[in-house]
Amino acid sequence: MDKHVLVIADIEDDDFLALEKAQEIASTISASLEVVKFTNYDSDSDETLDHYITRLEKALDGLIEKMFDNSDDVARKFIAREEIDEWIVERCQSNRHPIDLVIKGGHRTESLFHTPTDWKLMRHLPCPILIASHTKWKSSPNILMTLDLSHNDKKHKQLNELALEWGKYWAQANHEELHAVYSIPIAKPLLELEIVDQREVELKKAPAAMDKLKTYLAQYEMDSVTCHVPAGPPEKTIPHLAGELHSDLVIMGCLGREGVTGFLLGNTAEKVLHNIRTDCLILKLPDN
């Protein structure tokens, strides 16, 4: 079944990353594309708003015609609005051409007191978002699915199933090798205070964790997936493994915690994204 993909274009700084990823995806998963460019018009500029919009429209049209064989089928629009995360969430929640995936280039400007658009979208979107990286891996393509088998609640199970579903779909469409990782949990303070040795924990618990991961994958007829069971905080182990494997895509679930809980505990996906340097597909369960 065709998927409808919303692409957030950034063309003013010659950053065509999202469009390039969309072109690759559209050619492999039969996706229809809707490209949106948010304008950053400066009212103090000598250029009129009409001229500014016309110039960007021509630039975007030229890019799409160059990058896509069926450019007439690519919908495009310009939005004059500063709160781009709010517009994107509203668009994805609307019933008009439901969005199956959002593609956006990643911009790592986060700080303790600033929440970037990426973070907001991860927490509020009802559909997956692909945050594209500028890193180009040169080795054989592969996908790394992250699974959390340390929790048995309904939400974690659903996120694991979503990761497997998207991993299988993406791998079949792109003929890529699938890897799965379950990070054996170790409390970060125990490592920092050197109370436990990460290598010893891994040697002691890895065999049982590997059996658990393989048994879980077998339930979904994914026995051929290559399994990995490092020990330690996922925000460290997952980026490290993705770098070792030269993964093209990392698939992660996000619980989307809000308020004080989100600030104090954070979201594992957000912490991983802070350290990773490859494309990330972030999955969040739709609100009930």
JOQUIFEN-V221942 format. One record per residue. RES is the residue in one small letter. SS is DSSP state (a for helix, b for strand, c for the rest). NEAR is the number of other C-alpha atoms within 8 Angstrom. Layout:
BEGIN
res: <RES	RES>
ss: <SS	SS>
near: <NEAR	NEAR>
END
This chain:
BEGIN
res: <m	d	k	h	v	l	v	i	a	d	i	e	d	d	d	f	l	a	l	e	k	a	q	e	i	a	s	t	i	s	a	s	l	e	v	v	k	f	t	n	y	d	s	d	s	d	e	t	l	d	h	y	i	t	r	l	e	k	a	l	d	g	l	i	e	k	m	f	d	n	s	d	d	v	a	r	k	f	i	a	r	e	e	i	d	e	w	i	v	e	r	c	q	s	n	r	h	p	i	d	l	v	i	k	g	g	h	r	t	e	s	l	f	h	t	p	t	d	w	k	l	m	r	h	l	p	c	p	i	l	i	a	s	h	t	k	w	k	s	s	p	n	i	l	m	t	l	d	l	s	h	n	d	k	k	h	k	q	l	n	e	l	a	l	e	w	g	k	y	w	a	q	a	n	h	e	e	l	h	a	v	y	s	i	p	i	a	k	p	l	l	e	l	e	i	v	d	q	r	e	v	e	l	k	k	a	p	a	a	m	d	k	l	k	t	y	l	a	q	y	e	m	d	s	v	t	c	h	v	p	a	g	p	p	e	k	t	i	p	h	l	a	g	e	l	h	s	d	l	v	i	m	g	c	l	g	r	e	g	v	t	g	f	l	l	g	n	t	a	e	k	v	l	h	n	i	r	t	d	c	l	i	l	k	l	p	d	n>
ss: <c	c	c	b	b	b	b	b	b	b	c	c	c	c	b	c	a	a	a	a	a	a	a	a	a	a	a	a	a	c	c	b	b	b	b	b	b	b	c	c	c	c	c	c	c	c	c	c	a	a	a	a	a	a	a	a	a	a	a	a	a	a	a	a	a	a	a	c	c	c	a	a	a	c	b	b	b	b	b	c	c	c	c	a	a	a	a	a	a	a	a	a	a	c	c	c	c	c	c	c	b	b	b	b	b	c	c	c	c	c	b	c	c	b	c	c	a	a	a	a	a	a	a	a	c	c	c	b	b	b	b	b	c	c	c	c	c	c	c	c	c	b	b	b	b	b	c	c	c	c	c	c	c	a	a	a	a	a	a	a	a	a	a	a	a	a	a	a	a	a	a	a	a	a	c	c	b	b	b	b	b	c	c	b	c	c	c	a	a	a	a	a	c	c	c	c	c	a	a	a	a	a	a	a	a	a	a	a	a	a	a	a	a	a	a	a	a	a	c	c	c	c	c	c	c	b	b	b	c	c	b	c	c	a	a	a	a	a	a	a	a	a	a	a	a	c	c	c	b	b	b	b	b	c	c	c	c	c	a	a	a	a	a	a	a	c	c	a	a	a	a	a	a	a	a	c	c	c	b	b	b	b	b	c	c	c	c	c>
near: <2	7	11	13	13	12	14	14	12	12	11	6	5	6	7	9	10	14	10	9	10	11	10	8	10	11	8	9	10	9	12	11	13	11	12	12	12	13	9	6	7	5	5	4	7	4	6	7	8	6	8	10	10	8	8	10	9	8	9	9	8	8	8	10	10	7	9	8	6	7	9	5	7	11	8	8	7	10	8	7	8	6	6	9	9	7	9	8	12	8	8	11	8	8	5	4	6	9	12	9	12	13	15	12	11	8	5	5	5	7	6	5	4	6	9	8	8	9	9	10	11	13	12	8	12	11	13	12	14	12	13	14	12	7	6	7	8	5	5	4	10	14	15	14	14	14	11	9	7	6	7	7	6	6	8	10	10	9	13	12	8	10	15	9	8	9	13	9	8	10	13	8	8	7	6	10	9	13	12	12	13	13	14	14	9	10	8	8	6	10	12	7	6	7	7	8	8	10	7	8	11	12	8	7	9	13	8	7	11	11	8	8	11	10	8	8	11	9	7	6	6	8	7	4	10	7	10	9	12	11	14	13	12	10	12	10	12	12	12	8	8	13	9	7	7	11	14	11	11	14	15	13	13	15	9	10	9	8	6	6	9	11	8	6	6	10	11	9	11	10	10	13	10	7	9	8	10	14	11	13	12	14	15	15	11	7	4	2>
END
